[in-house]
Every structure is written in C-alpha cells, then in structure tokens.
Amino acid sequence: MSDWTIEKAVEHYRVPRWGGDYFSINGKGNVTVSPLRAKGATLDMVQVIEAAKQRGLHFPMVLRFQDLLRDRVVAINEAFQQVMREQKYPGIYRGVFPIKVNQLCEVVEEILEAGKTFHYGLEAGSKPELVAALALHRDPESLIICNGYKDESFIRLALLGKKLGKQVIIVIEKLEELALVLKVSEKFGVKPQLGFRIKLQVKGAGKWAASSGDDAKFGLTARDLVEACEILKQHQAEDMFQLLHFHMGSQMPDIQIIRRAVSEAARYYAKVRQLNFPVKFVDVGGGLGIDYDGTRSTSESSMNYTLEEYCRTVVQQIAEICEEEKVPCPDLVSESGRAVVSPHSVLVVEVFGVSEKKGRLKNVKKIAKDKLAQNLEVLLKQLNRRTRREVWHEALRIREQAETMFSLGLLDLETKAIVEERFWTVAEGVTEAYRNSRVVPEEIRELQFSLSDQYWCNFSVFQSLVDHWALGQLFPVMPLHHLEKEPDRWGTLVDITCDSDGKVSRFIGKNKGQQTLRLHRFQNQSYWIGFFLVGAYQDVMGDIHNLFGRVNEAHVFLDGDEESGFYIEETIEGRKIGQVLQDVQYDKHELASEFKEQVTTAIREDRLKPSEGMNLLEIYEKELEEPTYLKF
C-alpha cells in the first residue's frame, strides 16, 4: 500500500521552497494559491479553472492573480522602507517597474494602482514603452526612468513629460547621447533631468552576466563620466545631473556580487558629489531574483538571499560609503521587474495524450516462440541487484540482433513488436533495480530518461515559455490536481508545435534539476499541469511559431462576499486563426475569396455538388474565427 500523503506531495514538488507563502496543496489534492499570503483567503486552483471554463475560456490559459501582483509591489516597497527605518537612513525609496518585463496594460495599471501610496513609478526602455508610460503615469512624486538608446523623438517625448510636471529622468547610456539631449532640450525649452549609467568593474553572474563588466552593452567608463561632467560644467548645467545608474543583469543569484556592485556604484556617487554635482538618486537597476528552483543557492535559476537581505545590503552599502566619503545619502531607486510580476501568473495546460515506451500488446495473438523474445524472458527472471548491469548489456545485445534480423527480412513485424515490448520490460526492471542506489552509472541514468513517458500538452513552448526554450530557464511545473494519489509515472512534456524543440525536459529538483517530472498515469481524464512563476517576460516575448499566438487569460480577484472567495473580473480570449494570419500579412477576407474561387471551379467541373461546395466554404470561413489552439 502506498504511503503517499499530501505532505509528501508538497515536499516532492518543493512547493514551499519556490512558492513561498503563495502556493500549497489542499486535502483534496488540488494546488492552492494564497494571493495575499496569510493576510487573505486561499483559493483552490481547480475551482478557479472551472470558473474560467464557465466563462468560455479553453486551454491553454493564463491565470493572473491580481491581488498577488499587488502584494509583490507592496512587499518590495515595505521591505525597503522597513530597512531604511531600522538603519535610520535619511533618504527615501522610489522604486520603478521596468515595463519591458511585462508590457501588458492590465499588469502595468495594476502595479501603478498598488504602488500609488509608495509613489511607485515606471521605467521605459523604448519609445513605445515611453508613450505608454506617459499616458498611465499620473503621480508627480513618482519617477519615469528612460533607459536604452535614444534618438531625437525619444528625447522629445521625455521632455514632453517634463513639461507636464512629471519627473522624467533621461539616462545617458553612451557619452554621444549627451550632446543630443542638450541640443533637443535647448530647442524644446525644457531643462532635462539626467541620469548617467556607469559601467562597473564588478561582473554579474548567471545567465545575464554579460549585462555588466567591461564588455557590457551599456554604460559609461570612469573616463566617459569625467568627460560628461566637464560637458555639463561647460553648459553650466551641473544641476541637470540627478541620478547615477547601474545594472548588474537580470536574476542575480549571489548577494555577495550585489554587495560589491552596490559598493562600487556608491563610490562613484560619492566622488561625483564631491565634484559639486547635486546628484539626488542612486538607481541600483534590476537584478532582484526569483528562486525558480527552490534551492536557495547561487545557481542561475535561484538566489541565495531574501528580499529583506537584498534591501538591507543595498541600504547598508550605500550608507557606509556615504559616511566614509562624507557626502549626503541619496534617495534610492530600484528597477525590480522579475521579482514583482513572476509569481502572479500561472500557465495552465491540458494533457490530451501520452506516449509510453513500455505498453501492452493487446491485439497480437501470436505466441512469442522466437528465441530472442524467450531470451529476454529469461533475463527478466535472472534480474537482481547483483546481475542488473550484466542483464542490461545482454538485453541491448538481443535488441541489436533483432534490429539486424528485421532489416535483413529475417524477422516478421509481430515478432519484432514482441521483442520490443520484452526489451522495455527488462529496461524498466533494470532501472527499478537501481532505485535508491547511491551510485547510478551514466548509461542507467540515460536509460531512466529514455523510459520516461511523453505527455502531449495543448500549448506552445515558443509562445508561452520562450525563456525555457531559448535560455534553459527552469520553471516550477506540477500537476494541479489528483495529488492525493501517488504519481506513478515519470514524463517529459511536449507541445503541439511541429518543432522537435517544443518540449520541456528539464525540471526543478535537487542540485541542478532533473530530466523528468513525476506525473500520474494519463487515462483520458481531465489532467491539468501548471507552470508557475511565468509572469516575467513570457507574456510579451513569445512569438507566433506555427501561428498559435497569445493564449486565453483570466484575471482573478479575491472577494470575501463570493461563496468561492474570488471572482473573475475579466477574461481575454486568445488570438483567433484569422487574427494571427493577419499578423503575418494574410487578409482573411482575401483568403476566403481565394478558397471560394477554388470551390466554384470544383463545382463547375462537376468535382463537387453545389451543396457540398457551400458546406466546405462554410467550414473554411468558420475556422478563421476559431482559436488557434486545439479544443477537446
């Protein structure tokens, strides 16, 4: 009898380690979410999915827990404020959300609403992002930080915001930009607020380490900064220098590197203040991590610090350098994006089939009299912990012999099928014989992966998990229900695209993760899998590979007056076939016209009856308004 429990399910999928106080599993075996942690209600995700389905949404779908998003904004702002109070830090904190991390309007609006009391602002790295920021931003005490390369119209947009009384800070990324900013601002008649991004010697770590150090794409060297200061003096514009900026890279895993970077940047700030430039802000950029794999380590998918330690490190390092250099402490800015939005979004996919290596031959009546099949049966009886590796090598030899005989026409198809089934039975027995072994040979580890099932899921990796495909980013993945029962299979997940890269075969686990995920045997029942912490970048970086496009989504809010404890404020349908075709320059009306012409020709040539032709045309036109993903 299985000793599987809910507690073991929580431990196996490492839910508390990556989910914090937000996610867990209830007594029914369903995953739960507590958007406000201990301060609010806990929702059953199966109930949320059922409610979304009743609103007409199909899989795949993204569930956005808007209260969780608000909680992340509050948590970061309160953490900085608490540390500043403890340290008696004289400055204030003015965080900004980098729109590039998730440009969706409903996300940005929710963040600004949640951050209103903290004067939480926005960061824009492109002209379209700045256009959005200028319209949504209404708080004169919060900041708009303008990063990235800039042309004259970008600068003009920033100055437009300044004319409206907004605190828009134009960050100089390259020395050549300064002359252009001064020229445009003089023409526009507006004195700009300037920031200067410095290129630190301290190099980051993880996937985005190249964002820092000597080879960084952006930033001024010490020589560039000195020259920039001289240019400002020549223009008698020292007061324009308002902010000093640096960026270590996204998802910084190691607090010691953050400490050294902040210390170096604080030294730059102090030296500039000593040159009589009234710099008001130090912007520590992004980099605050998310513990995707739950290892609490310096692995690239983790972080070895807490939010509180991050804030304390930033505040302490800057305060110490300022005291040492005898300069006033600056107000602090951070551009945390991933840490704000990642947890609020869950991608839900539906399994619709499975491929098992080891299956039963139900309809083969032929008796396995072939010697090769009989030899495999004998091997199975001989298998034990002492003989396990020798048995495996002999099974490989028998399989190779069977393949050779089949290719020479000496083995019929049914016998080959029986040999193949017996081979995988032996393989499964061999891997079982190695279970709980301290040392597992490499060939057996590869065998364990080969034996795993492939679960077919109705989604596109390229659209919804682009960081996993492109960068190998790990995300927590687990079944969303049936977890009161022990998962008895190991599998990988494959999507419905035609590309062999459309799969997920790296999952969180001990150390550096694992190649398979523990799942339940699929028996054509509803089986839903959740991808967690996907709220950063995945929503906006996905492409339309195979023309699948954006998925359905539901915006979930807590509400104590509702029996279920929540309501779905808004549902947004995924792209229709006609819409994604329009995105790649097909006109759906022209397509329908072209198809109608072919139907008319077929009717004229008596290849179709008129009624058949009209039915075909109706089906075609109807499909243009159907979702791009599969419907079961």
C-alpha positions as CSV (number, residue, x, y, z in Angstrom):
1,M,0.0,0.0,0.0
2,S,1.4,3.4,-0.9
3,D,2.5,5.7,1.9
4,W,2.0,8.8,-0.3
5,T,0.5,11.8,1.5
6,I,-0.3,15.4,0.8
7,E,2.7,16.3,2.9
8,K,4.9,14.2,0.6
9,A,3.4,15.8,-2.5
10,V,4.3,19.2,-1.1
11,E,7.8,18.1,-0.3
12,H,8.3,16.3,-3.6
13,Y,7.4,19.2,-5.8
14,R,9.3,21.6,-3.4
15,V,6.3,23.9,-3.3
16,P,7.3,25.9,-0.1
17,R,10.8,26.5,-1.5
18,W,9.7,28.2,-4.8
19,G,6.1,29.1,-3.9
20,G,6.9,30.9,-0.6
21,D,3.6,31.5,1.2
22,Y,1.7,31.9,-2.0
23,F,1.2,28.2,-3.2
24,S,0.4,24.9,-1.5
25,I,-1.7,21.7,-1.9
26,N,-5.0,21.2,0.0
27,G,-6.6,18.0,1.4
28,K,-8.4,17.3,-1.9
29,G,-5.0,17.1,-3.7
30,N,-5.5,20.3,-5.5
31,V,-3.0,23.1,-5.8
32,T,-4.0,26.3,-3.9
33,V,-3.0,29.9,-4.1
34,S,-3.0,32.5,-1.3
35,P,-2.6,35.8,-3.2
36,L,-2.2,37.8,0.0
37,R,-0.3,35.1,1.9
38,A,-1.5,34.8,5.5
39,K,-3.4,38.1,5.2
40,G,-6.1,36.8,2.8
41,A,-8.1,33.8,1.6
42,T,-6.7,30.6,0.0
43,L,-8.2,29.6,-3.4
44,D,-8.5,26.1,-4.9
45,M,-7.0,26.4,-8.4
46,V,-9.2,23.7,-9.8
47,Q,-12.3,25.9,-8.8
48,V,-10.6,28.9,-10.5
49,I,-10.0,26.9,-13.7
50,E,-13.6,25.6,-13.7
51,A,-14.9,29.2,-13.3
52,A,-12.7,30.3,-16.2
53,K,-14.1,27.4,-18.3
54,Q,-17.7,28.5,-17.5
55,R,-16.7,32.0,-18.8
56,G,-15.9,30.3,-22.1
57,L,-12.1,30.0,-21.9
58,H,-10.3,27.0,-23.3
59,F,-6.9,25.6,-22.7
60,P,-4.2,26.7,-22.6
61,M,-4.9,29.6,-20.3
62,V,-3.0,32.0,-18.1
63,L,-4.4,32.8,-14.7
64,R,-3.4,36.2,-13.3
65,F,-3.9,36.6,-9.6
66,Q,-4.1,40.4,-9.4
67,D,-4.1,40.5,-5.6
68,L,-0.8,38.6,-5.6
69,L,0.7,41.1,-8.1
70,R,-0.3,43.9,-5.7
71,D,1.1,42.1,-2.8
72,R,4.5,41.9,-4.5
73,V,4.5,45.6,-5.2
74,V,3.7,46.3,-1.5
75,A,6.2,43.8,-0.3
76,I,9.2,45.3,-2.1
77,N,8.3,48.9,-1.1
78,E,7.6,48.0,2.5
79,A,10.9,46.0,2.7
80,F,12.9,49.0,1.6
81,Q,11.1,51.3,3.9
82,Q,11.5,48.9,6.9
83,V,15.2,48.6,6.4
84,M,15.6,52.4,6.0
85,R,13.8,52.9,9.3
86,E,15.9,50.3,11.0
87,Q,19.2,51.8,9.6
88,K,18.0,55.4,10.2
89,Y,18.7,56.0,6.6
90,P,18.0,59.7,5.8
91,G,16.9,59.2,2.2
92,I,13.7,57.7,0.7
93,Y,12.9,54.9,-1.7
94,R,11.4,55.5,-5.1
95,G,11.0,52.2,-7.0
96,V,10.1,51.9,-10.7
97,F,8.6,49.0,-12.6
98,P,10.5,48.2,-15.9
99,I,7.8,47.9,-18.5
100,K,9.9,45.6,-20.6
101,V,9.4,42.8,-18.1
102,N,5.6,42.7,-18.8
103,Q,4.2,45.4,-21.0
104,L,0.6,44.2,-20.8
105,C,-1.6,47.2,-20.0
106,E,-3.6,45.4,-17.3
107,V,-0.4,44.4,-15.5
108,V,1.1,47.9,-15.6
109,E,-2.1,49.5,-14.5
110,E,-2.4,47.1,-11.5
111,I,1.2,47.8,-10.5
112,L,0.7,51.6,-10.6
113,E,-2.5,51.3,-8.6
114,A,-0.9,49.1,-5.9
115,G,2.2,51.4,-5.8
116,K,0.3,54.6,-5.5
117,T,0.9,55.2,-1.8
118,F,4.6,54.5,-2.3
119,H,4.9,56.8,-5.3
120,Y,6.0,53.8,-7.4
121,G,7.0,54.7,-10.9
122,L,7.9,53.2,-14.3
123,E,11.0,52.5,-16.4
124,A,10.8,52.7,-20.2
125,G,13.5,51.4,-22.5
126,S,11.9,52.2,-25.8
127,K,9.7,54.8,-27.5
128,P,6.6,52.7,-27.4
129,E,7.1,51.9,-23.7
130,L,7.6,55.6,-23.0
131,V,4.4,56.5,-24.9
132,A,2.5,54.1,-22.7
133,A,4.3,55.3,-19.5
134,L,3.5,59.0,-20.2
135,A,-0.2,58.2,-20.5
136,L,-0.5,55.9,-17.5
137,H,1.8,57.8,-15.1
138,R,-0.1,60.5,-13.1
139,D,1.9,60.9,-9.9
140,P,4.2,63.9,-9.9
141,E,6.2,62.4,-7.0
142,S,7.0,59.2,-8.7
143,L,9.6,58.7,-11.4
144,I,9.8,57.8,-15.1
145,I,13.3,56.4,-15.8
146,C,14.2,56.4,-19.5
147,N,16.8,53.8,-20.4
148,G,18.1,52.4,-23.7
149,Y,19.3,54.0,-26.9
150,K,17.6,57.3,-27.7
151,D,17.0,59.4,-30.8
152,E,15.6,62.9,-31.1
153,S,12.0,61.9,-30.9
154,F,12.6,59.6,-27.8
155,I,14.2,62.6,-26.1
156,R,11.4,64.9,-27.2
157,L,8.8,62.5,-25.7
158,A,10.7,62.5,-22.4
159,L,10.8,66.3,-22.4
160,L,7.0,66.4,-23.1
161,G,6.5,64.5,-19.9
162,K,8.7,67.0,-18.1
163,K,6.6,69.9,-19.4
164,L,3.6,68.2,-17.9
165,G,5.3,68.3,-14.5
166,K,6.4,64.6,-14.4
167,Q,9.8,63.6,-13.0
168,V,11.2,62.1,-16.2
169,I,14.9,61.2,-15.9
170,I,16.7,60.6,-19.2
171,V,19.6,58.1,-18.5
172,I,22.7,58.6,-20.7
173,E,23.8,55.2,-21.8
174,K,26.6,56.4,-24.2
175,L,28.6,59.6,-24.0
176,E,27.4,60.6,-27.5
177,E,23.8,60.8,-26.3
178,L,24.6,63.7,-24.0
179,A,25.2,66.3,-26.8
180,L,21.9,65.2,-28.5
181,V,19.9,65.5,-25.2
182,L,21.3,69.0,-24.6
183,K,20.6,70.1,-28.2
184,V,17.0,68.8,-28.2
185,S,16.2,70.2,-24.7
186,E,17.5,73.6,-25.7
187,K,15.4,73.6,-28.8
188,F,12.4,72.4,-26.7
189,G,12.9,75.0,-24.0
190,V,12.9,72.4,-21.2
191,K,15.7,71.7,-18.7
192,P,16.0,67.9,-18.5
193,Q,16.7,65.7,-15.5
194,L,19.6,63.5,-16.4
195,G,20.9,60.2,-15.2
196,F,24.2,58.5,-16.1
197,R,24.7,54.8,-16.3
198,I,28.1,53.7,-15.2
199,K,29.9,50.6,-16.4
200,L,31.1,48.7,-13.2
201,Q,34.2,46.6,-12.9
202,V,32.3,44.1,-10.8
203,K,30.9,41.5,-13.1
204,G,27.5,39.9,-12.6
205,A,26.6,36.2,-12.5
206,G,24.1,33.8,-14.0
207,K,22.5,33.9,-17.5
208,W,22.7,37.7,-17.8
209,A,26.3,38.2,-16.5
210,A,27.2,39.9,-19.8
211,S,25.0,42.9,-18.8
212,S,27.8,44.1,-16.6
213,G,31.6,44.4,-16.6
214,D,34.0,45.7,-19.2
215,D,32.1,44.1,-22.1
216,A,28.6,45.4,-21.1
217,K,26.5,46.8,-23.9
218,F,25.6,50.0,-22.0
219,G,27.3,52.3,-19.6
220,L,30.0,55.0,-19.2
221,T,33.5,54.2,-18.1
222,A,35.2,56.4,-15.5
223,R,36.8,58.4,-18.3
224,D,33.4,58.9,-20.1
225,L,31.8,60.0,-16.8
226,V,34.6,62.6,-16.2
227,E,34.1,63.9,-19.7
228,A,30.3,64.1,-19.3
229,C,30.8,66.1,-16.1
230,E,33.1,68.5,-18.0
231,I,30.5,69.0,-20.7
232,L,27.8,69.8,-18.1
233,K,30.1,72.3,-16.5
234,Q,30.7,74.0,-19.8
235,H,27.0,74.3,-20.3
236,Q,26.6,75.5,-16.6
237,A,24.2,72.5,-16.3
238,E,25.5,70.7,-13.2
239,D,22.0,70.7,-11.7
240,M,20.8,68.5,-14.5
241,F,22.8,65.6,-13.1
242,Q,20.1,64.0,-10.9
243,L,20.7,60.2,-11.0
244,L,23.5,57.7,-11.0
245,H,22.5,54.4,-12.5
246,F,24.0,50.9,-12.9
247,H,22.6,47.5,-13.8
248,M,24.1,44.1,-12.9
249,G,21.8,42.0,-15.1
250,S,18.5,40.2,-14.6
251,Q,18.1,37.4,-12.0
252,M,21.2,38.0,-9.9
253,P,21.8,34.8,-7.8
254,D,24.5,35.8,-5.4
255,I,24.2,38.5,-2.7
256,Q,28.0,38.9,-2.4
257,I,28.2,40.1,-6.1
258,I,25.3,42.5,-5.5
259,R,27.1,43.8,-2.4
260,R,30.3,44.5,-4.3
261,A,28.4,46.2,-7.2
262,V,26.4,48.5,-4.9
263,S,29.6,49.4,-3.1
264,E,31.4,50.3,-6.3
265,A,28.4,52.3,-7.5
266,A,28.2,54.2,-4.2
267,R,31.8,55.1,-4.5
268,Y,31.1,56.6,-8.0
269,Y,28.2,58.6,-6.5
270,A,30.3,59.9,-3.6
271,K,33.1,61.1,-6.0
272,V,30.6,62.8,-8.3
273,R,29.0,64.6,-5.3
274,Q,32.5,65.7,-4.2
275,L,32.8,67.4,-7.7
276,N,29.8,69.5,-6.7
277,F,27.2,67.8,-8.8
278,P,23.9,67.7,-6.8
279,V,23.0,64.0,-7.7
280,K,19.8,63.1,-5.8
281,F,19.2,59.5,-6.7
282,V,21.2,56.3,-7.0
283,D,19.4,53.7,-9.2
284,V,20.6,50.1,-8.4
285,G,18.8,48.8,-11.5
286,G,17.2,45.4,-11.7
287,G,18.5,42.0,-10.7
288,L,16.5,41.1,-7.6
289,G,16.0,37.4,-8.2
290,I,13.3,34.8,-8.1
291,D,14.0,31.3,-6.6
292,Y,12.7,29.3,-9.5
293,D,14.2,26.0,-8.5
294,G,13.8,26.4,-4.7
295,T,17.5,25.5,-4.0
296,R,18.2,28.9,-2.3
297,S,21.6,28.8,-3.9
298,T,23.8,30.6,-6.4
299,S,22.5,28.5,-9.3
300,E,21.3,30.6,-12.2
301,S,17.7,29.7,-11.5
302,S,17.9,30.6,-7.8
303,M,19.1,33.2,-5.3
304,N,20.9,32.8,-2.0
305,Y,19.2,35.7,-0.3
306,T,15.8,37.0,0.7
307,L,14.1,40.2,-0.3
308,E,14.9,41.7,3.2
309,E,18.6,40.8,2.8
310,Y,18.7,42.4,-0.6
311,C,17.2,45.7,0.7
312,R,19.5,45.7,3.7
313,T,22.6,45.1,1.5
314,V,21.7,48.0,-0.8
315,V,20.9,50.4,2.1
316,Q,23.9,49.5,4.2
317,Q,26.5,49.6,1.5
318,I,25.4,53.0,0.2
319,A,25.1,54.4,3.8
320,E,28.6,53.2,4.7
321,I,30.3,54.6,1.6
322,C,28.5,58.0,2.0
323,E,29.5,58.2,5.7
324,E,33.1,57.3,4.8
325,E,33.2,59.9,2.0
326,K,31.3,62.5,4.0
327,V,28.6,63.1,1.4
328,P,24.8,63.1,1.9
329,C,22.9,59.8,1.3
330,P,20.9,59.7,-1.9
331,D,17.4,58.7,-2.4
332,L,17.3,55.1,-3.7
333,V,15.7,53.7,-6.9
334,S,15.5,50.1,-8.0
335,E,14.0,48.6,-11.2
336,S,12.9,45.2,-9.9
337,G,10.6,43.6,-12.5
338,R,11.0,39.9,-12.4
339,A,10.5,39.8,-8.6
340,V,7.3,41.9,-8.9
341,V,5.5,40.1,-11.7
342,S,6.8,36.5,-11.9
343,P,4.7,34.9,-9.2
344,H,1.3,36.4,-10.2
345,S,0.9,34.4,-13.4
346,V,0.3,30.6,-13.8
347,L,0.1,28.9,-17.2
348,V,-2.4,26.0,-17.2
349,V,-2.2,23.4,-19.9
350,E,-4.2,20.3,-20.6
351,V,-2.8,16.9,-21.3
352,F,-4.6,15.2,-24.2
353,G,-2.4,12.1,-24.8
354,V,0.7,10.2,-23.8
355,S,3.4,8.1,-25.4
356,E,4.7,5.3,-23.3
357,K,7.8,3.3,-24.1
358,K,6.5,0.3,-22.4
359,G,3.0,-0.7,-23.4
360,R,0.9,-3.8,-23.6
361,L,0.3,-5.7,-26.9
362,K,-3.4,-6.2,-26.6
363,N,-4.3,-7.4,-30.1
364,V,-1.3,-9.6,-31.0
365,K,-2.4,-13.2,-30.9
366,K,0.9,-14.7,-32.0
367,I,2.7,-16.6,-29.3
368,A,6.2,-15.5,-28.6
369,K,8.1,-18.6,-29.7
370,D,11.0,-16.7,-31.1
371,K,14.3,-17.4,-29.3
372,L,15.1,-13.7,-29.0
373,A,11.9,-13.0,-27.1
374,Q,12.4,-16.1,-24.9
375,N,15.9,-15.0,-24.1
376,L,14.6,-11.7,-22.9
377,E,12.1,-13.5,-20.7
378,V,14.9,-15.5,-19.1
379,L,16.9,-12.3,-18.5
380,L,13.9,-10.8,-16.6
381,K,13.9,-13.9,-14.3
382,Q,17.6,-13.5,-13.7
383,L,17.4,-9.8,-12.9
384,N,18.5,-8.7,-9.4
385,R,20.7,-6.1,-7.8
386,R,23.9,-8.2,-8.4
387,T,23.1,-9.0,-12.1
388,R,21.4,-5.8,-13.1
389,R,24.1,-4.2,-15.2
390,E,25.0,-7.5,-17.0
391,V,21.4,-8.2,-17.7
392,W,21.1,-4.7,-19.3
393,H,24.1,-5.2,-21.5
394,E,22.7,-8.6,-22.7
395,A,19.3,-7.0,-23.4
396,L,21.0,-4.4,-25.5
397,R,22.8,-7.2,-27.5
398,I,19.5,-9.1,-28.1
399,R,17.7,-5.9,-29.2
400,E,20.5,-5.1,-31.6
401,Q,20.4,-8.6,-33.0
402,A,16.6,-8.3,-33.5
403,E,17.0,-5.0,-35.4
404,T,19.6,-6.6,-37.7
405,M,17.4,-9.6,-38.4
406,F,14.4,-7.3,-39.2
407,S,16.5,-5.1,-41.5
408,L,17.5,-8.3,-43.4
409,G,13.9,-9.6,-43.7
410,L,14.5,-12.5,-41.3
411,L,12.1,-11.3,-38.6
412,D,8.4,-10.6,-39.1
413,L,6.7,-7.5,-37.7
414,E,4.7,-9.1,-34.9
415,T,7.8,-10.9,-33.6
416,K,9.7,-7.6,-33.7
417,A,6.9,-6.0,-31.7
418,I,7.0,-8.7,-29.1
419,V,10.8,-8.4,-28.7
420,E,10.5,-4.7,-28.4
421,E,7.9,-5.0,-25.6
422,R,10.0,-7.6,-23.7
423,F,13.1,-5.3,-24.1
424,W,11.4,-2.3,-22.5
425,T,10.1,-4.6,-19.7
426,V,13.6,-5.6,-18.9
427,A,14.8,-2.0,-19.1
428,E,12.1,-1.0,-16.6
429,G,13.2,-3.8,-14.3
430,V,16.8,-2.7,-14.6
431,T,16.0,0.9,-13.6
432,E,13.9,-0.4,-10.7
433,A,16.9,-2.5,-9.5
434,Y,18.9,0.7,-9.3
435,R,16.3,2.7,-7.3
436,N,17.7,4.2,-4.2
437,S,21.3,3.2,-5.2
438,R,23.9,5.7,-4.1
439,V,25.8,5.4,-7.4
440,V,24.0,5.1,-10.7
441,P,26.0,4.6,-13.9
442,E,25.6,7.2,-16.6
443,E,24.1,4.6,-19.0
444,I,21.4,3.8,-16.5
445,R,20.6,7.4,-15.9
446,E,20.2,7.8,-19.6
447,L,18.0,4.7,-19.6
448,Q,15.8,6.2,-16.9
449,F,15.3,9.2,-19.1
450,S,14.6,7.0,-22.2
451,L,11.9,5.2,-20.3
452,S,10.0,8.3,-19.4
453,D,6.6,9.0,-21.0
454,Q,5.9,11.9,-23.3
455,Y,2.8,13.8,-22.2
456,W,1.2,15.7,-25.1
457,C,0.1,19.1,-23.9
458,N,-2.1,21.7,-25.7
459,F,0.3,24.7,-25.7
460,S,3.4,26.1,-27.5
461,V,6.7,26.4,-25.7
462,F,7.8,29.1,-28.1
463,Q,4.8,31.3,-27.2
464,S,4.4,30.7,-23.5
465,L,7.8,29.5,-22.2
466,V,10.3,31.2,-24.5
467,D,12.9,31.6,-21.8
468,H,12.9,27.8,-21.2
469,W,13.4,27.2,-24.9
470,A,15.9,29.9,-25.6
471,L,17.8,30.1,-22.3
472,G,17.1,26.9,-20.4
473,Q,15.3,28.8,-17.7
474,L,13.8,26.4,-15.2
475,F,10.2,27.0,-14.1
476,P,8.3,25.1,-11.3
477,V,6.0,22.6,-13.0
478,M,3.5,20.2,-11.4
479,P,0.0,18.6,-11.7
480,L,-2.7,20.9,-10.4
481,H,-4.9,18.1,-9.1
482,H,-5.0,14.4,-8.1
483,L,-2.1,15.0,-5.8
484,E,-3.8,13.0,-3.0
485,K,-2.7,10.0,-5.2
486,E,0.9,9.0,-5.7
487,P,2.2,9.9,-9.2
488,D,3.3,6.6,-10.7
489,R,4.9,7.8,-13.9
490,W,7.9,9.9,-14.9
491,G,7.5,12.0,-18.0
492,T,8.5,14.9,-20.2
493,L,6.1,17.5,-21.7
494,V,5.8,18.1,-25.4
495,D,3.8,20.8,-27.1
496,I,1.6,20.8,-30.2
497,T,4.1,22.7,-32.5
498,C,5.7,20.9,-35.3
499,D,9.2,21.7,-34.0
500,S,11.1,19.0,-32.1
501,D,12.4,21.7,-29.7
502,G,8.8,22.2,-28.5
503,K,9.3,20.3,-25.3
504,V,10.0,20.6,-21.6
505,S,12.6,18.1,-20.4
506,R,14.3,20.0,-17.6
507,F,12.6,20.4,-14.3
508,I,13.4,21.7,-10.8
509,G,14.8,19.1,-8.4
510,K,17.7,18.6,-6.1
511,N,21.0,20.1,-7.1
512,K,20.8,21.1,-10.8
513,G,17.4,19.7,-11.6
514,Q,16.2,16.6,-13.4
515,Q,15.2,15.5,-16.8
516,T,11.7,14.1,-16.0
517,L,8.7,15.1,-13.9
518,R,6.7,12.8,-11.7
519,L,3.1,12.6,-13.1
520,H,0.0,10.4,-12.8
521,R,-0.8,7.8,-15.5
522,F,-3.0,9.5,-18.1
523,Q,-6.3,7.7,-18.6
524,N,-8.2,10.1,-20.8
525,Q,-9.5,12.0,-17.8
526,S,-9.0,15.8,-17.2
527,Y,-5.4,16.3,-16.4
528,W,-4.1,19.8,-15.9
529,I,-0.5,20.9,-15.4
530,G,0.6,24.2,-14.1
531,F,3.7,26.2,-15.0
532,F,4.4,28.7,-12.2
533,L,6.4,32.0,-11.9
534,V,5.9,32.8,-15.6
535,G,4.7,36.4,-15.2
536,A,8.0,38.0,-16.3
537,Y,9.0,38.2,-20.0
538,Q,7.0,35.1,-21.1
539,D,3.8,37.1,-21.7
540,V,5.4,39.5,-24.1
541,M,8.4,37.7,-25.6
542,G,6.6,34.7,-27.1
543,D,6.3,34.6,-30.8
544,I,3.7,33.1,-33.1
545,H,5.6,30.0,-34.1
546,N,3.1,27.8,-36.0
547,L,0.8,30.8,-35.8
548,F,-0.6,29.8,-32.4
549,G,-0.4,33.3,-30.8
550,R,-1.4,34.5,-27.4
551,V,-3.4,32.2,-25.1
552,N,-6.6,32.8,-23.2
553,E,-6.3,34.5,-19.8
554,A,-8.4,35.2,-16.7
555,H,-7.9,38.0,-14.2
556,V,-8.7,36.7,-10.7
557,F,-9.5,38.8,-7.7
558,L,-10.2,37.9,-4.1
559,D,-13.7,38.7,-2.8
560,G,-15.0,37.6,0.6
561,D,-18.6,38.1,-0.4
562,E,-18.3,35.4,-3.1
563,E,-19.0,31.8,-2.0
564,S,-15.9,30.7,-3.8
565,G,-13.8,33.5,-2.2
566,F,-13.0,35.0,-5.6
567,Y,-14.4,36.4,-8.9
568,I,-13.0,36.6,-12.4
569,E,-13.1,40.3,-13.3
570,E,-12.1,39.9,-16.9
571,T,-11.4,37.2,-19.5
572,I,-9.3,37.8,-22.6
573,E,-9.6,35.3,-25.4
574,G,-6.5,34.1,-27.2
575,R,-5.9,35.0,-30.8
576,K,-8.2,33.6,-33.5
577,I,-6.9,32.0,-36.6
578,G,-7.9,34.9,-38.8
579,Q,-6.1,37.3,-36.4
580,V,-2.8,35.6,-36.4
581,L,-2.9,35.2,-40.1
582,Q,-3.5,39.0,-40.3
583,D,-0.3,39.4,-38.2
584,V,1.7,37.8,-40.9
585,Q,0.1,39.8,-43.8
586,Y,-2.7,37.5,-44.8
587,D,-6.1,39.1,-45.2
588,K,-8.8,36.7,-44.0
589,H,-11.3,38.1,-46.5
590,E,-8.9,37.6,-49.4
591,L,-8.2,34.1,-48.2
592,A,-11.9,33.3,-48.0
593,S,-12.3,34.7,-51.5
594,E,-9.4,32.6,-52.9
595,F,-10.9,29.5,-51.3
596,K,-14.4,30.3,-52.7
597,E,-13.0,30.6,-56.2
598,Q,-11.5,27.1,-55.9
599,V,-14.8,25.7,-54.6
600,T,-16.7,27.4,-57.5
601,T,-14.2,25.9,-60.0
602,A,-14.7,22.4,-58.5
603,I,-18.5,22.8,-58.8
604,R,-18.2,24.0,-62.3
605,E,-16.1,21.0,-63.2
606,D,-18.5,18.5,-61.5
607,R,-16.0,17.5,-58.9
608,L,-18.3,18.8,-56.2
609,K,-22.0,19.1,-55.9
610,P,-23.1,22.7,-55.1
611,S,-24.4,21.8,-51.7
612,E,-21.1,20.1,-50.8
613,G,-19.1,23.1,-52.1
614,M,-21.1,25.5,-49.9
615,N,-20.6,23.3,-46.9
616,L,-16.9,23.3,-47.5
617,L,-16.8,27.1,-47.8
618,E,-18.8,27.5,-44.6
619,I,-16.4,25.2,-42.7
620,Y,-13.4,27.2,-44.0
621,E,-14.8,30.6,-43.1
622,K,-15.9,29.4,-39.7
623,E,-12.4,28.1,-38.9
624,L,-11.0,31.6,-39.5
625,E,-12.9,32.6,-36.3
626,E,-11.8,29.6,-34.3
627,P,-9.0,29.6,-31.6
628,T,-5.5,28.7,-32.8
629,Y,-5.0,26.0,-30.1
630,L,-6.7,22.6,-30.0
631,K,-10.2,22.1,-28.5
632,F,-11.0,18.8,-26.8
